[in-house]
Amino acid sequence: MSERRVEAFFYGLYMDLDVLREAGVAPLAPRKAYVDGFALRIGRRATLLPSAGARAYGMLYTVTHAELERLYTAPGLEQYRPEAVMARPLDGAPTPALCYNLLEAPAPNERNPEYAARLQRALGKLAFPSDYVASVS
């Protein structure tokens, strides 16, 4: 019997199917989506922070719990924890999903220009709105 799959919303470099596959994850049902009420914040890595009126774009995938555990127990990602969000596919009905975020927001002066540039490329490759892509820093 195969492991049950769940919906997961990815907003960082895990949006990129190639990055997921390199990590040993075989996601199903890729859909461009967004979550309202959260803003993207990049420190050393990306996280979503609650923010009234904000919108964060990403990819909704169907994955297994084991795959999520593999991703978020990797070195440097141990501080991420799952949260329930309502992801809204660009085409389709709102979908409850797990979304992994940092326990604590990055410090105000914490930056990672290389990560931000890689994320901009991934968002552009996936054809997300150009104003959102440009806002990533």
C-alpha positions as CSV (number, residue, x, y, z in Angstrom):
1,M,0.0,0.0,0.0
2,S,1.4,3.4,-0.9
3,E,1.7,6.2,1.6
4,R,-1.1,8.7,1.7
5,R,-0.4,12.0,-0.1
6,V,-1.2,15.5,1.2
7,E,-1.2,19.0,-0.4
8,A,1.8,21.2,0.2
9,F,2.4,24.8,-0.7
10,F,6.0,25.7,-1.6
11,Y,7.0,29.4,-2.0
12,G,10.8,29.1,-2.0
13,L,13.2,27.2,-4.1
14,Y,11.2,24.0,-3.6
15,M,8.7,25.5,-6.1
16,D,11.2,24.2,-8.8
17,L,10.4,20.7,-9.8
18,D,14.0,20.0,-10.6
19,V,15.1,21.0,-7.0
20,L,12.4,18.7,-5.6
21,R,13.5,15.8,-7.7
22,E,17.2,16.3,-6.7
23,A,16.0,16.0,-3.1
24,G,14.3,12.7,-3.9
25,V,10.8,14.0,-4.0
26,A,8.3,13.0,-6.7
27,P,5.5,15.5,-6.4
28,L,2.2,15.1,-8.3
29,A,-0.4,17.6,-9.5
30,P,1.7,20.8,-9.8
31,R,-0.4,24.0,-9.7
32,K,0.5,27.6,-9.5
33,A,-1.2,29.1,-6.4
34,Y,-1.1,31.9,-3.9
35,V,-1.9,32.4,-0.2
36,D,-3.4,35.6,1.1
37,G,-2.5,37.1,4.4
38,F,1.2,36.2,4.1
39,A,4.3,38.1,2.9
40,L,7.5,36.5,1.6
41,R,10.5,37.4,3.7
42,I,14.0,36.3,2.7
43,G,16.7,36.1,5.3
44,R,19.2,33.2,5.0
45,R,16.3,31.4,3.4
46,A,12.7,32.2,2.6
47,T,9.8,32.2,5.0
48,L,6.2,33.5,5.0
49,L,5.1,35.9,7.6
50,P,1.5,36.8,8.5
51,S,0.7,40.1,6.9
52,A,-2.7,41.6,6.4
53,G,-3.4,42.4,2.8
54,A,-0.3,40.6,1.5
55,R,-0.2,37.8,-1.1
56,A,2.6,35.2,-1.6
57,Y,2.8,33.1,-4.7
58,G,4.1,29.5,-5.0
59,M,3.4,26.0,-6.2
60,L,0.9,23.6,-4.8
61,Y,2.0,19.9,-5.1
62,T,0.7,16.6,-3.8
63,V,3.4,14.9,-1.8
64,T,3.8,12.2,0.9
65,H,4.5,12.9,4.6
66,A,7.8,11.1,4.2
67,E,8.8,13.4,1.4
68,L,8.0,16.5,3.5
69,E,10.0,15.0,6.4
70,R,13.0,14.4,4.0
71,L,12.9,18.0,2.8
72,Y,12.6,19.7,6.2
73,T,15.1,17.6,8.1
74,A,17.8,18.5,5.6
75,P,20.7,20.5,7.1
76,G,19.7,24.1,7.6
77,L,16.0,23.5,7.4
78,E,15.4,22.1,10.9
79,Q,13.7,25.3,12.1
80,Y,10.8,25.0,9.6
81,R,7.5,23.8,11.0
82,P,4.3,23.0,9.1
83,E,1.3,25.3,9.2
84,A,-2.1,24.9,7.6
85,V,-2.9,27.4,4.9
86,M,-5.6,27.9,2.3
87,A,-3.8,27.8,-1.0
88,R,-5.7,29.3,-4.0
89,P,-4.7,27.7,-7.3
90,L,-4.8,30.2,-10.2
91,D,-7.1,27.7,-11.9
92,G,-9.3,25.8,-9.4
93,A,-10.9,25.8,-6.0
94,P,-9.2,26.8,-2.8
95,T,-7.2,23.9,-1.3
96,P,-6.1,23.4,2.3
97,A,-2.4,22.7,2.3
98,L,0.6,22.3,4.6
99,C,3.2,25.1,4.3
100,Y,6.5,25.1,6.1
101,N,7.6,28.3,7.8
102,L,10.4,29.4,10.2
103,L,9.5,29.4,13.8
104,E,11.0,32.9,14.1
105,A,11.2,35.7,11.5
106,P,14.6,36.5,10.1
107,A,16.4,39.4,11.7
108,P,15.7,42.7,9.9
109,N,19.3,43.0,8.6
110,E,19.5,39.3,7.6
111,R,19.8,39.0,3.8
112,N,20.8,36.4,1.2
113,P,21.1,38.1,-2.3
114,E,22.1,34.8,-4.0
115,Y,19.0,33.0,-2.7
116,A,16.8,35.9,-3.7
117,A,18.3,35.9,-7.2
118,R,17.7,32.1,-7.5
119,L,14.2,32.5,-6.3
120,Q,13.5,35.3,-8.8
121,R,14.7,33.0,-11.6
122,A,12.5,30.2,-10.4
123,L,9.4,32.5,-10.2
124,G,10.2,33.9,-13.6
125,K,10.6,30.4,-15.1
126,L,7.2,29.5,-13.6
127,A,5.7,32.7,-15.1
128,F,4.4,34.2,-11.9
129,P,3.3,37.9,-12.1
130,S,6.3,40.1,-13.0
131,D,5.6,42.6,-10.2
132,Y,5.8,39.8,-7.6
133,V,9.0,38.5,-9.2
134,A,10.5,42.0,-9.1
135,S,9.5,42.4,-5.4
136,V,11.7,39.4,-4.3
137,S,14.9,40.6,-2.6
